[in-house]
């Protein structure tokens, strides 16, 4: 998991048990501070990410899209590990 900021004012939490079970790691990035300290590094990383996206190496497309009215069912499916990939809720 890569946590970049917390615009809503709430700092995200990562339960240790979930990280252990998934053999996952969490990396926090103070993007604004990083940009101020290392502007060229951030620009180079952005260029590389866009290059990878253009080559098809990165695919941010969600694998599932659900209407907002399905939010409760989506959360149940996620908790039951029925979803694979990225899921988004849409309005309209």
QUILIN-V422437 format. One record per residue. N is the residue number from 0. RES is the residue in one small letter. SS is DSSP state (helix for helix, strand for strand, loop for the rest). PSI is psi in whole degrees, -180 to 180 (999 if undefined). D_LAST is the distance of its C-alpha to the last C-alpha in Angstrom with 1 decimal. Layout:
{{N	RES	SS	PSI	D_LAST} {N	RES	SS	PSI	D_LAST}}
This chain:
{{0	x	loop	139	29.1} {1	x	strand	116	29.1} {2	x	strand	119	28.2} {3	x	strand	101	27.7} {4	x	loop	-180	27.7} {5	x	loop	76	25.9} {6	x	loop	-28	24.0} {7	x	loop	-4	22.9} {8	x	loop	-14	26.6} {9	x	loop	127	26.9} {10	x	loop	124	29.0} {11	x	loop	149	27.6} {12	x	loop	144	30.0} {13	x	loop	109	30.9} {14	x	loop	130	32.8} {15	x	helix	-38	36.1} {16	x	helix	-38	36.1} {17	x	helix	-41	32.9} {18	x	helix	-43	34.3} {19	x	helix	-45	37.6} {20	x	helix	-31	36.1} {21	x	helix	2	34.1} {22	x	loop	47	36.9} {23	x	loop	166	34.4} {24	x	loop	153	35.1} {25	x	loop	133	33.3} {26	x	strand	125	33.9} {27	x	strand	141	33.0} {28	x	strand	122	32.9} {29	x	loop	86	33.4} {30	x	helix	-43	31.8} {31	x	helix	-45	33.0} {32	x	helix	-42	36.5} {33	x	helix	-42	36.6} {34	x	helix	-40	35.7} {35	x	helix	-40	38.4} {36	x	helix	-38	41.0} {37	x	loop	61	40.3} {38	x	helix	-38	38.5} {39	x	helix	-35	39.9} {40	x	helix	-43	39.0} {41	x	helix	-43	35.4} {42	x	helix	-42	35.4} {43	x	helix	-42	37.1} {44	x	helix	-39	34.7} {45	x	helix	-44	31.7} {46	x	helix	-43	33.5} {47	x	helix	-42	34.2} {48	x	helix	-42	30.7} {49	x	helix	-36	29.5} {50	x	helix	-44	32.4} {51	x	helix	-40	31.5} {52	x	helix	-44	27.9} {53	x	helix	-33	29.4} {54	x	helix	-11	31.7} {55	x	loop	8	29.0} {56	x	loop	-22	30.4} {57	x	loop	132	27.2} {58	x	loop	95	23.9} {59	x	loop	5	21.1} {60	x	loop	127	18.6} {61	x	loop	145	16.9} {62	x	loop	-19	18.4} {63	x	strand	139	15.5} {64	x	strand	132	11.7} {65	x	strand	150	10.2} {66	x	strand	152	7.1} {67	x	helix	-32	8.0} {68	x	helix	-15	9.7} {69	x	helix	10	12.0} {70	x	helix	-46	13.3} {71	x	helix	-45	16.7} {72	x	helix	-38	17.3} {73	x	helix	-43	16.5} {74	x	helix	-39	19.0} {75	x	helix	-44	21.4} {76	x	helix	-40	21.3} {77	x	helix	-45	21.8} {78	x	helix	-34	24.7} {79	x	loop	4	26.2} {80	x	loop	36	26.1} {81	x	loop	-17	24.2} {82	x	loop	141	21.9} {83	x	loop	138	23.5} {84	x	loop	-160	22.2} {85	x	loop	134	19.2} {86	x	strand	140	16.1} {87	x	strand	153	12.9} {88	x	strand	136	9.9} {89	x	strand	154	6.5} {90	x	loop	128	3.8} {91	x	loop	999	0.0}}
